[in-house]
């Protein structure tokens, strides 16, 4: 006689592995852990932005040093406190651009005449007199520039020349850079600014440039040796 189906033992109902409440609790714990750990993870990631800015500064100096020697014309790199933009060009180029006679050449277009391209940006075959710009990462700004030496270039001193004095040579590059640098300083519209000179011989002025990342509040220092063109990057 067949058994009554109502007498059969019903199989136990399967319950889900996690209830909705348990999933919410696990999710909240994960979010809390991420909130604690993320700042520590973000800082090393942000440091790469500073490294990228330092590399762009290095490339801007290297390229303009090369252009100065190639064209036989002194060039200047303009650094503005609190700005992420670097400007570079000749004395005539800056004078023309300040009066509105010469537009800026964006370094993000085209190929450069330099032996290597600037990081993330190089200018195309623009006029040698054009003022070119390099845009650092948005969170990185120039905070300070300190001149390592008080003299623009190291002149050859004769025994009768006092220490630190320079010989005034009418046709010399030293006097050209000194006059140009003082004139260019008057072109800065606001804030503190610096002009890094690069002569036709590839020399310039020893400088220590500080880059500041506003997102992580860290500073990276780039030291430029004018005699050799070498740059040292340190935190």
N, C-alpha and C positions, 0 to 999 in steps of 0.2 A: 504494500500500500504506500503510495507516494507520500512523502512527508509534507506537512503543511508549510508553504513558503513563509508564513509568518513566524514559524518556529526556527527558521534558519538564523544563525547568529550573524548579525550584521557586522561587516568589516568596519574597523575604526576609520573615521574620517581623517584624511591627511591634512595636516596643518602646514602652512608655509614655514620656510626655514626662519625667516625674520618677519616680525610684525612691522607695521608701518611706524610705530613708535620707536622700535629698536633701530630702524633705518635712519630715522630723524636724529636720534641720539648719536649714532655713529658719524653721521654727516656733520653734526655740530662739533663733535670732538675733532674731526679732521680739519674743519675750518679754523678752529681755535689753534691747533698745532701749526697750521700754515701761517696764521697771522703772527705767531711767535717766531717762526723760522724764516719767513720771507725777507725781513730786513737784512738778516745775515746772509741770505743768498743773493739779495739784490746788490749789495755793496761790491762783491767781486765782479758781477756782471757790469755794473756801472763803471768800474775801473777801466774796462776796455774802451769806454768812450773817451776817457782822458788820454789813453794810449793812442787812440785814433787822432785826437787833436794834436798831440805832440808830433805824430808822424806827418800830419799836414803842415805843421809849422816847419818841421825839418825840410820837407819837400819845397815849401815856399822859399826858404832861405837858399837851399841848394840850387833851385832853378834860377833865382835872380842873381845869385853869385855867378852862375854859368853865363847868363845873359849879359851881365856886366863885362865879363872877360871877352865874350864872343863879339859884342858890339863896340867894345871899347868906351862904354859910357857908364858913369857911376849910376847906381840905382839905390832906391830907398824902399824900406818896408815900414809901413805905417801901422803902429799898434795903438789901439784906443782902449783906455781903461774901461772895463765893464762891457766891452763889445766882443762879439764872436766873429767879427769880420777882420781879415787882414788885407791891406791894400799895398800894392807894390808897383813901382814905376820909376821913371826918370824925373828929374827936377822939372823939366819942361812939361812932362805929362801931368804931374800933380798941379802945376800952375794953370795949365789949360783946363783940367777937369774942375778945378775950384771956381773958375770963371764961367763954367758951362760950355766951354768950347770943345771939350773932348769927353765923350761918354766913357763910362767904365766898361771894361771887357771882363765878362764873367768867365772865371777859370773853369767852369763846369762844361764848357763846350770845346769840342775839337781836340786836336793833338797838339802837343807842345814841341818846341824846338829843343827842349832840354834833353839830355841823355836818357832821362827817365821821367815818367809821368808823376804828377803830384797825386797824393793819396786821394782817390775819389774825385779828383778834379784837376784838369789842366786846361790851359787856354789854347785856342786855335791860332792860326797864323794871322794874328792881329798886328796892328802897327806897333813898332818898337816903342813909340811914345805913349801908347795907351796905358792907362792905369788899370791894373788887373786886381781882381778880388779873390780871396780864398775864404770860404765860409766854414768855420769850425762847427762841430756839433752844437745844437741849440742850447744845451745846458752848460757848455764850457765857455768861459770868458777870460780875457786877459785881465789879470788882477794887478800885476806890478812888473816893471822892468827896471833892473838895476845895472848900471854900467860898471863893469869890472875894472876898467881903467879910466882914469880921468882924462887921458889924452885920446883923441880920435884914432890916430895912428902913431906908431912909435917912430919918430923922426931920428935921423942920424944927427947926433949932437956933437958939435965941436967943443974943444975945451973951454971956449969962452961963452958957451951957451948955458944958462942956468938950467938946473934940473927941472923938467916939466915944461920948458919953453919950447915953442915950435918956430922953425924958420919960415918966414913968409916968402913963399915962392910964387910969383905971379902966374906962372904956367903950371904950377904943381897941383896935383889932385887933392892934396891936403886942404889947401885954401878953398878949392871948389866945394869940397864936402862941408867944410866949416860954414861957409856962406850959405850953401844950400840948406844945410840942416837948420840953421837959425831962421831962414826965411820960411821953410816948410813948417816950422813949429808955429808960426803965426797963422797958418791955414786951418789949424784945428778949431772946430766950431765950439765945442764944449768938452768939459772934462779934461783929465790929464791924458796926454798922448806922447808917444815916443817915435822917433825916426831912426831906424837901424840902417846905417849907410853901408853900401857894398861898392868898392872901388873897381876900376877897370882892371886892376891887378889881382882882383879876387880877395882883397883884404877888406877890413871894415873896422868894427868896434866890438870889443869883447862885451858880452851882455848876458845877464841872467834874467830869463823870462819866466814868470809864474803864471800858470794856467789854473783856473779855479772851476771846479764842477759844482754848480749850485744845487744839484739834486742830491749829492751825497756829502757836500761840504768838505771836499778834499782838494788839496793843492798838489800840482805836479810842477817840478822845476826843470826848465830846459836851459842849459848853459852853452853858450856859443863862443867858441874860440876863433877869433878873427884871423889869426895868422895861418891856421891850418884848415879852417872851415869845418872843424869837427864839432859835433853837438853831443852833449851828455845829458841824459834824461834820468832824473831821480825823483823819488817821492819824499 
